[in-house]
Amino acid sequence: MSGYVSLFLAVGGFLLPVCAQAQVAIFGNTTGKDGFSQWLNDVTLVGQIEGGIMANPARPDNGINFGNFLADHANQVQLNQLEFTLSKAIDPGKSEYQIGFTLEGLYGSDARYYHLLGVSDHAFSNRYQLIPAQAHVDVHLPWLTGGGLDMQAGILQAPMGVETLDPTTRPFYTLAYTSEYSVPFEHVGAMFKWHVIPLLDVTFGVDTGNQTTFGKSDPNHEAAGYFGFNLNGLAGGKLNIIELSRIGPENAVAAFGRRADSDMRYWNDINAAYQVTDKLSVTGEFNYLHDEGLRADTYSFVSFLSYKITPSLTFNYRGEIYRDNTGQFVLSFLDNTAYMRAFSGASVPVEAAPPTTYGALTLGVTYRPTLGHGLRVFELRPEIRFDRSLNGTSPFNDGRNTGVFTFGMDGVLGF
């Protein structure tokens, strides 16, 4: 490894400062060589580990922080992720044919929620599970316009929304309700991004469904797909807007019968990120989902603010209002395989709530010093969170409370 690199990583509208060391070059330095040896020059390996705890002073009897996926077990330390990624990146800025790939394996408690039916969902039954988080071929085609066309095909992490599976790309340990219940997680399919002009990218794609694969592993028999756009570098380069919509059936024939193939789910998400100053950034996200089979809707607004106090310390804010019109989306799954079994149409143990408008406020800091010595990232993120029903229901702490206070912290270490 050599040298430090300082850059800004744009993720879901955020501009996240990253201080990193160069990645491990698996095949050493092949600069000056031709053909396949030259292609291997940029193949890199990175790894990272994350664990944390979310304390709940109310100590729910079932031990579950309702409405929380990644920190669902109250008052328990857990290993969220141990992951390794082997990849060769493409550079959309180069007007030439390019081919790359990404292979990511992930072990930990987060894997319970990111399986694909028919791939890894039956392999484990304990809290710590293993998934292929990504396995796709990446291609850049210098077609149509100067910016060309990018394609990813294989096992893909869903592109919709602001917060992602990678903890280093989001400001908090926990996720917003929108990020858990109203955007997809994983796909098998192909996604395309057409760089029409520097200001405008157009996104489209097709897949087998959210967290499903082919044949008998697909709970219905129809495909789904995306369409949307990016507006880049508005307001003097400070503003970026991302809109994505998605349509396709997502319910299981085993639960809904033949109509599961024709009842559509419509997902819509738009977010805008504005870099106010070098230290201050704000992001807003609006989401609307409608499911014909469930006869259900959710809609939400999430706001984020990040302020860089020092080069290694950032203050973060997240506020959300989330409406679950029928009470069918905001659920907590009460055993380690319940979430994925629900995708196949099985009856599973869940904790549910009546139709509720949720309000959530999260405050925290990210401490991210540059340590060197082969470490790509070291990060500590304490947070305080307050969730409350805004329409008088009592969804929290075994149905006892209209609100819940939680606090905790996670840590990330990567090379």
C-alpha positions in Angstrom: 0.0 0.0 0.0 1.2 3.5 -0.7 0.2 7.1 -0.2 -2.9 8.8 1.1 -5.9 9.8 -1.0 -8.4 12.5 -0.1 -11.6 12.6 -2.0 -15.4 13.2 -1.8 -17.6 10.2 -2.2 -21.1 10.9 -3.6 -23.6 8.4 -2.2 -27.3 8.8 -2.5 -27.0 12.5 -2.6 -24.4 12.8 0.2 -21.0 14.2 -0.3 -19.0 12.3 2.2 -15.3 13.2 2.9 -13.1 10.1 2.8 -9.4 9.9 3.8 -8.2 6.6 2.7 -5.0 4.7 1.8 -4.7 3.1 -1.5 -6.4 -0.3 -1.8 -4.5 -3.6 -1.9 -3.4 -4.3 -5.5 -3.9 -8.1 -5.7 -1.7 -8.6 -8.7 1.0 -6.1 -7.9 2.1 -3.4 -10.3 1.6 -4.4 -13.9 2.1 -0.9 -15.4 3.7 -1.1 -18.8 2.5 -4.6 -19.5 0.0 -5.4 -22.3 -3.3 -7.1 -22.6 -4.7 -9.1 -19.7 -1.8 -8.3 -17.4 -2.4 -4.6 -17.8 -6.2 -5.1 -17.1 -5.2 -6.9 -13.8 -3.3 -3.8 -12.6 -6.4 -2.2 -11.1 -7.9 -5.2 -9.4 -8.1 -4.4 -5.7 -9.2 -6.0 -2.4 -10.7 -4.1 0.5 -12.2 -5.4 3.8 -14.1 -4.0 6.7 -15.7 -5.0 10.0 -18.5 -3.3 11.8 -20.2 -3.9 15.1 -22.4 -2.0 17.5 -25.1 -1.8 20.2 -28.4 0.0 20.5 -29.6 0.4 24.1 -33.2 0.7 25.0 -33.9 1.7 28.6 -37.5 0.4 28.4 -36.1 -3.2 28.0 -38.9 -4.7 25.7 -39.9 -8.2 26.8 -39.2 -9.6 23.4 -35.8 -7.9 23.3 -36.5 -6.2 20.0 -36.2 -2.5 19.1 -39.4 -2.2 17.0 -38.9 -0.8 13.5 -35.2 -1.3 13.6 -33.4 -3.8 11.3 -29.7 -3.4 11.7 -29.8 -2.7 15.4 -32.9 -4.7 16.2 -31.7 -6.6 19.3 -32.0 -4.2 22.3 -29.1 -3.9 24.7 -27.0 -6.5 22.9 -23.6 -6.0 21.2 -23.6 -7.6 17.7 -21.3 -8.1 14.8 -23.1 -6.4 11.9 -20.7 -6.9 9.1 -17.4 -8.6 8.2 -17.0 -8.1 4.5 -14.4 -8.4 1.7 -14.7 -6.8 -1.7 -12.6 -7.8 -4.8 -13.2 -5.4 -7.6 -11.9 -3.6 -10.7 -13.6 -0.2 -11.2 -14.4 1.4 -14.5 -13.9 5.1 -15.1 -17.0 6.7 -16.8 -14.8 9.7 -17.6 -12.8 7.8 -20.1 -14.4 7.6 -23.6 -13.3 4.0 -24.3 -14.5 0.4 -23.9 -14.0 -0.8 -20.3 -14.9 -3.9 -18.4 -14.7 -4.4 -14.6 -16.4 -6.4 -11.9 -17.3 -6.4 -8.2 -17.4 -9.4 -5.9 -18.5 -8.8 -2.3 -19.0 -11.4 0.5 -20.6 -10.3 3.8 -21.0 -12.2 7.1 -22.8 -10.8 10.1 -26.2 -10.0 11.5 -27.0 -7.5 8.7 -27.0 -10.4 6.2 -30.4 -11.6 7.6 -32.1 -8.7 5.7 -30.1 -8.8 2.4 -30.5 -12.4 1.1 -31.7 -13.4 -2.3 -34.4 -16.1 -2.4 -32.8 -19.3 -3.8 -29.2 -18.2 -3.3 -28.4 -17.9 0.4 -31.7 -17.7 2.3 -31.8 -21.3 3.5 -28.1 -21.6 4.3 -28.2 -20.3 7.9 -30.6 -20.0 10.8 -28.6 -18.2 13.4 -28.2 -14.5 13.8 -24.9 -14.3 11.9 -25.3 -15.3 8.3 -23.4 -15.1 5.0 -24.5 -13.5 1.7 -23.0 -12.6 -1.7 -23.7 -8.9 -1.2 -22.6 -8.1 -4.8 -21.4 -10.1 -7.8 -21.7 -8.2 -11.0 -19.9 -7.4 -14.2 -19.4 -3.6 -15.0 -19.1 -2.3 -18.5 -18.6 1.1 -20.0 -19.6 1.6 -23.6 -18.6 4.8 -25.4 -21.9 4.9 -27.3 -24.6 7.5 -28.2 -23.1 10.5 -26.4 -19.7 11.7 -25.2 -20.3 10.3 -21.7 -21.4 6.9 -23.0 -23.4 4.1 -21.3 -22.5 2.2 -18.1 -24.0 -1.2 -17.4 -23.9 -3.5 -14.3 -25.3 -7.1 -14.6 -25.5 -9.8 -11.9 -26.2 -9.5 -8.2 -26.7 -5.8 -7.5 -27.4 -3.7 -4.5 -30.6 -1.7 -5.2 -29.8 1.9 -6.3 -32.9 3.6 -4.8 -32.7 5.8 -1.7 -30.1 7.7 0.3 -28.8 5.2 2.9 -27.0 2.1 1.8 -25.7 -1.2 3.3 -22.1 0.1 3.5 -21.9 1.8 6.9 -19.1 4.2 5.7 -21.5 5.8 3.2 -24.3 6.8 5.7 -24.2 9.0 8.7 -25.8 6.7 11.3 -25.7 3.2 12.6 -29.5 2.8 12.4 -31.6 3.3 9.2 -34.6 5.5 8.6 -38.0 3.8 8.2 -37.9 4.9 4.5 -34.6 3.0 4.0 -36.0 -0.2 5.6 -39.5 -0.4 4.4 -39.9 1.7 1.2 -36.9 1.0 -1.0 -35.6 -2.4 -2.3 -32.4 -4.0 -1.0 -31.0 -6.5 -3.6 -31.6 -7.6 -7.2 -30.6 -10.1 -9.8 -30.7 -8.2 -13.1 -29.1 -5.4 -15.1 -28.9 -1.6 -14.5 -27.9 1.0 -17.1 -26.8 4.6 -16.7 -26.7 6.8 -19.8 -24.5 9.9 -19.4 -26.6 12.1 -21.8 -24.8 15.4 -21.0 -22.7 16.3 -17.9 -25.8 17.8 -16.3 -28.1 14.8 -17.0 -27.8 11.0 -16.5 -30.7 8.6 -17.3 -31.0 5.4 -15.4 -33.0 2.3 -16.4 -32.9 -1.4 -15.6 -34.7 -4.8 -15.3 -34.5 -7.4 -12.6 -36.4 -10.5 -11.2 -37.8 -8.5 -8.2 -36.7 -7.3 -4.8 -34.5 -10.0 -3.2 -35.6 -12.7 -5.6 -34.0 -14.8 -8.3 -35.3 -17.0 -11.1 -37.7 -20.0 -11.5 -39.1 -21.5 -8.4 -37.1 -19.1 -6.2 -39.2 -16.2 -7.6 -42.4 -15.9 -5.6 -44.2 -14.5 -8.6 -43.6 -15.0 -12.3 -43.0 -11.4 -13.6 -40.0 -9.1 -13.8 -39.7 -5.6 -12.5 -37.7 -2.6 -13.5 -36.4 1.0 -12.9 -36.4 4.3 -14.7 -35.2 7.7 -13.5 -32.6 10.4 -13.8 -29.7 12.3 -12.1 -29.3 16.1 -12.3 -25.6 16.8 -11.6 -23.7 19.9 -10.5 -26.6 22.3 -10.3 -26.3 25.7 -8.5 -22.6 26.0 -9.3 -21.8 22.4 -8.6 -23.4 22.4 -5.2 -26.7 20.6 -5.9 -27.4 17.0 -7.1 -30.8 15.5 -7.6 -31.6 11.8 -8.0 -35.0 10.5 -9.0 -35.8 6.8 -9.4 -39.1 5.0 -9.9 -39.7 1.3 -10.0 -42.7 -0.9 -11.1 -43.3 -4.6 -10.8 -45.2 -7.3 -8.8 -43.5 -8.0 -5.4 -46.1 -10.2 -3.6 -46.0 -14.0 -3.5 -48.3 -16.4 -5.4 -48.3 -18.6 -2.3 -50.0 -15.8 -0.4 -52.0 -13.9 -3.0 -52.8 -16.5 -5.7 -52.5 -15.7 -9.4 -53.2 -12.0 -8.9 -49.7 -11.7 -7.4 -48.4 -11.7 -11.0 -50.5 -8.7 -12.0 -50.8 -6.6 -8.9 -48.1 -4.0 -9.2 -46.0 -2.2 -6.6 -45.0 1.3 -7.5 -41.9 2.7 -5.7 -40.9 6.4 -6.1 -38.0 8.2 -4.5 -36.4 11.6 -5.1 -33.6 13.1 -3.1 -31.6 16.3 -3.4 -28.3 17.0 -1.7 -26.9 20.6 -1.4 -23.3 21.3 -0.3 -24.0 24.7 1.5 -20.3 25.2 2.5 -17.2 23.0 2.7 -18.4 22.1 6.2 -22.2 22.0 5.9 -24.4 19.8 3.7 -28.1 19.1 3.7 -30.1 16.4 2.0 -33.9 15.9 1.6 -35.6 12.7 0.5 -39.3 12.1 -0.4 -40.7 8.6 -1.0 -44.1 7.3 -2.1 -44.9 3.6 -2.4 -48.2 2.0 -3.5 -49.0 -1.7 -3.6 -52.0 -2.9 -5.5 -52.0 -6.4 -3.9 -51.8 -5.2 -0.3 -54.0 -2.2 -1.1 -51.4 -0.2 0.9 -49.5 3.0 0.7 -46.5 4.5 2.5 -45.2 8.0 2.1 -42.4 9.8 3.9 -40.0 12.7 4.1 -36.5 12.4 5.5 -34.1 15.3 6.1 -30.4 15.1 6.8 -27.8 17.6 7.9 -24.0 17.1 8.3 -21.6 19.7 9.7 -17.9 19.1 9.8 -16.7 20.3 13.2 -13.1 19.3 12.7 -11.4 17.3 9.9 -12.0 14.1 11.9 -15.3 14.9 13.7 -18.7 15.5 12.0 -22.1 16.2 13.6 -25.1 14.5 12.0 -28.9 15.1 12.1 -31.7 13.0 10.6 -35.4 13.8 10.9 -38.2 11.7 9.4 -42.0 11.6 9.1 -43.2 8.2 7.8 -46.8 7.1 7.2 -47.7 3.4 7.0 -51.4 3.7 5.9 -52.4 0.1 6.7 -49.8 -1.1 9.2 -48.6 -3.8 6.7 -45.1 -2.4 6.1 -43.5 -1.4 9.4 -42.9 -4.8 11.0 -40.3 -6.4 13.2 -39.3 -10.0 12.4 -39.0 -12.1 15.5 -36.6 -14.9 14.4 -33.5 -14.9 12.3 -35.1 -16.3 9.1 -38.5 -14.7 9.3 -37.8 -11.7 7.0 -36.8 -13.8 4.0 -39.4 -16.5 4.6 -42.0 -13.7 4.4 -40.8 -13.0 0.9 -41.8 -16.5 -0.2 -45.3 -16.0 1.2 -44.9 -18.0 4.4 -46.5 -17.1 7.6 -43.8 -15.9 10.0 -43.6 -14.4 13.6 -43.7 -10.6 13.5 -44.4 -7.7 15.7 -46.8 -5.3 14.0 -48.6 -2.0 14.7 -51.9 -0.4 13.5 -51.8 2.3 10.8 -49.3 4.8 12.2 -47.6 8.0 11.3 -44.0 7.7 12.7 -41.8 10.6 13.7 -38.1 9.9 14.2 -35.3 12.2 15.3 -31.7 11.0 15.3 -28.6 12.9 16.4 -25.0 11.7 16.4 -21.4 12.4 15.6 -18.9 10.5 13.4 -15.3 10.4 14.6 -13.1 9.4 11.7 -9.4 10.1 12.2 -6.7 9.1 9.7 -4.7 6.4 11.4 -2.4 5.2 8.6 -0.5 1.9 9.1 -2.5 0.1 6.4 -6.0 1.2 7.7 -8.3 2.6 5.1 -10.9 3.7 7.6 -11.5 3.9 11.3 -14.9 5.2 12.5 -16.9 5.6 15.7 -20.5 6.7 15.6 -22.5 7.3 18.8 -26.1 8.3 18.2 -29.3 9.2 20.2 -32.7 8.4 18.6 -36.3 9.2 19.6 -39.2 7.6 17.7 -42.8 8.5 18.4 -46.3 7.7 17.0 -47.8 11.0 15.8 -51.4 9.7 15.7 -51.7 8.2 19.2 -51.0 4.5 18.5 -48.6 2.5 20.7 -46.2 0.5 18.5 -43.1 0.5 20.7 -41.8 -1.7 23.5 -44.3 -4.6 23.2 -47.1 -2.3 22.3 -46.9 -0.4 25.6 -45.6 3.0 24.5 -46.3 5.7 21.9 -42.6 6.6 21.9 -39.2 5.0 22.4 -35.8 6.4 23.3 -32.7 4.5 22.2 -29.0 5.3 22.2 -25.9 3.4 21.0 -22.8 3.3 18.9 -21.1 1.3 16.2 -17.5 1.1 15.1 -16.0 0.4 11.7 -12.5 -0.7 10.9 -11.3 -1.3 7.3 -8.2 -1.8 5.2 
